[in-house]
Amino acid sequence: MSKARSSMQIKHKKARRHVKAKCRVELKERKSIKEAQSQVREKLAAVGMECQVLQEETKLMIQRSASTQLRLSLMFNIIKAREDGDFDKAAHITILLREIIATDDM
């Protein structure tokens, strides 16, 4: 009976070692997963900030484009008014263009 008991104890020790080894592996895997999740969170935050910056830059570009389009349109109307001999209209549009340029430069 002592041989059977001794054999059982050896089996239990091996099983415990195996379980402990598995636990260590799982613990390492969990730590690795947590680190990877942390890295993903950091990258996601960086992408979010970059997206905000790009949105602001895009908004600014759209505003500048609209302003440029308005200026060009007024310049075209000034030229057209001068070609038509409507110098009062050309002068009025020129004043308007100057005001717009002055407010855009502020």
C-alpha positions as a Markdown table, in Angstrom:
| # | Residue | x | y | z |
|---|---|---|---|---|
| 1 | Met | 0.0 | 0.0 | 0.0 |
| 2 | Ser | 2.9 | 2.3 | 0.6 |
| 3 | Lys | 4.0 | 1.8 | -3.0 |
| 4 | Ala | 0.5 | 2.8 | -4.2 |
| 5 | Arg | 0.4 | 5.8 | -1.9 |
| 6 | Ser | 3.9 | 6.8 | -3.0 |
| 7 | Ser | 2.9 | 6.4 | -6.7 |
| 8 | Met | -0.2 | 8.5 | -6.1 |
| 9 | Gln | 1.8 | 11.2 | -4.3 |
| 10 | Ile | 4.2 | 11.4 | -7.3 |
| 11 | Lys | 1.3 | 11.6 | -9.7 |
| 12 | His | -0.2 | 14.4 | -7.6 |
| 13 | Lys | 3.1 | 16.3 | -7.5 |
| 14 | Lys | 3.5 | 16.0 | -11.2 |
| 15 | Ala | -0.1 | 17.2 | -11.7 |
| 16 | Arg | 0.4 | 20.2 | -9.3 |
| 17 | Arg | 3.6 | 21.1 | -11.2 |
| 18 | His | 1.8 | 20.9 | -14.5 |
| 19 | Val | -1.1 | 23.1 | -13.2 |
| 20 | Lys | 1.4 | 25.6 | -11.7 |
| 21 | Ala | 3.3 | 25.7 | -15.0 |
| 22 | Lys | 0.0 | 26.3 | -16.9 |
| 23 | Cys | -0.9 | 29.0 | -14.5 |
| 24 | Arg | 2.4 | 30.8 | -15.0 |
| 25 | Val | 1.9 | 30.6 | -18.8 |
| 26 | Glu | -1.6 | 31.9 | -18.5 |
| 27 | Leu | -0.4 | 34.7 | -16.3 |
| 28 | Lys | 2.3 | 35.7 | -18.8 |
| 29 | Glu | -0.3 | 35.6 | -21.6 |
| 30 | Arg | -2.7 | 37.9 | -19.5 |
| 31 | Lys | 0.1 | 40.3 | -18.9 |
| 32 | Ser | 1.0 | 40.3 | -22.6 |
| 33 | Ile | -2.6 | 40.9 | -23.5 |
| 34 | Lys | -2.9 | 43.8 | -21.0 |
| 35 | Glu | 0.3 | 45.4 | -22.5 |
| 36 | Ala | -1.1 | 45.0 | -26.0 |
| 37 | Gln | -4.4 | 46.5 | -25.0 |
| 38 | Ser | -2.6 | 49.5 | -23.4 |
| 39 | Gln | -0.6 | 50.0 | -26.5 |
| 40 | Val | -3.7 | 49.9 | -28.6 |
| 41 | Arg | -5.4 | 52.4 | -26.4 |
| 42 | Glu | -2.4 | 54.8 | -26.7 |
| 43 | Lys | -2.3 | 54.4 | -30.5 |
| 44 | Leu | -6.1 | 55.0 | -30.6 |
| 45 | Ala | -5.8 | 58.2 | -28.6 |
| 46 | Ala | -3.0 | 59.4 | -30.8 |
| 47 | Val | -5.1 | 58.7 | -33.9 |
| 48 | Gly | -8.0 | 60.5 | -32.3 |
| 49 | Met | -5.8 | 63.6 | -31.7 |
| 50 | Glu | -4.4 | 63.4 | -35.2 |
| 51 | Cys | -8.0 | 63.2 | -36.6 |
| 52 | Gln | -9.0 | 66.3 | -34.6 |
| 53 | Val | -6.0 | 68.2 | -36.0 |
| 54 | Leu | -6.8 | 67.1 | -39.5 |
| 55 | Gln | -10.4 | 68.2 | -39.1 |
| 56 | Glu | -9.4 | 71.6 | -37.9 |
| 57 | Glu | -6.9 | 72.0 | -40.8 |
| 58 | Thr | -9.6 | 70.9 | -43.2 |
| 59 | Lys | -12.1 | 73.4 | -41.8 |
| 60 | Leu | -9.5 | 76.1 | -42.1 |
| 61 | Met | -8.7 | 75.2 | -45.7 |
| 62 | Ile | -12.5 | 75.2 | -46.6 |
| 63 | Gln | -12.8 | 78.7 | -45.0 |
| 64 | Arg | -9.8 | 80.0 | -46.9 |
| 65 | Ser | -11.0 | 78.5 | -50.1 |
| 66 | Ala | -14.4 | 80.1 | -49.7 |
| 67 | Ser | -12.8 | 83.5 | -48.9 |
| 68 | Thr | -10.5 | 83.2 | -52.0 |
| 69 | Gln | -13.5 | 82.3 | -54.1 |
| 70 | Leu | -15.4 | 85.3 | -52.9 |
| 71 | Arg | -12.4 | 87.6 | -53.6 |
| 72 | Leu | -12.0 | 86.2 | -57.1 |
| 73 | Ser | -15.7 | 86.7 | -57.8 |
| 74 | Leu | -15.6 | 90.3 | -56.6 |
| 75 | Met | -12.4 | 90.9 | -58.7 |
| 76 | Phe | -14.2 | 89.4 | -61.8 |
| 77 | Asn | -17.2 | 91.7 | -61.2 |
| 78 | Ile | -14.9 | 94.7 | -60.9 |
| 79 | Ile | -13.3 | 93.9 | -64.3 |
| 80 | Lys | -16.7 | 93.2 | -65.8 |
| 81 | Ala | -18.2 | 96.5 | -64.5 |
| 82 | Arg | -15.1 | 98.4 | -65.9 |
| 83 | Glu | -15.5 | 96.7 | -69.3 |
| 84 | Asp | -19.2 | 97.7 | -69.3 |
| 85 | Gly | -18.2 | 101.3 | -68.4 |
| 86 | Asp | -20.1 | 101.1 | -65.0 |
| 87 | Phe | -17.4 | 102.8 | -63.0 |
| 88 | Asp | -19.6 | 103.6 | -60.0 |
| 89 | Lys | -20.4 | 99.8 | -59.7 |
| 90 | Ala | -16.7 | 99.0 | -60.1 |
| 91 | Ala | -15.8 | 101.5 | -57.3 |
| 92 | His | -18.5 | 100.1 | -55.0 |
| 93 | Ile | -17.3 | 96.5 | -55.5 |
| 94 | Thr | -13.7 | 97.6 | -55.0 |
| 95 | Ile | -14.6 | 99.2 | -51.7 |
| 96 | Leu | -16.4 | 96.0 | -50.7 |
| 97 | Leu | -13.4 | 93.9 | -51.7 |
| 98 | Arg | -11.1 | 96.1 | -49.6 |
| 99 | Glu | -13.3 | 95.7 | -46.6 |
| 100 | Ile | -13.4 | 92.0 | -47.0 |
| 101 | Ile | -9.6 | 91.8 | -47.4 |
| 102 | Ala | -9.2 | 94.0 | -44.3 |
| 103 | Thr | -11.5 | 91.8 | -42.2 |
| 104 | Asp | -9.9 | 88.6 | -43.5 |
| 105 | Asp | -6.4 | 89.8 | -42.6 |
| 106 | Met | -7.4 | 90.4 | -38.9 |
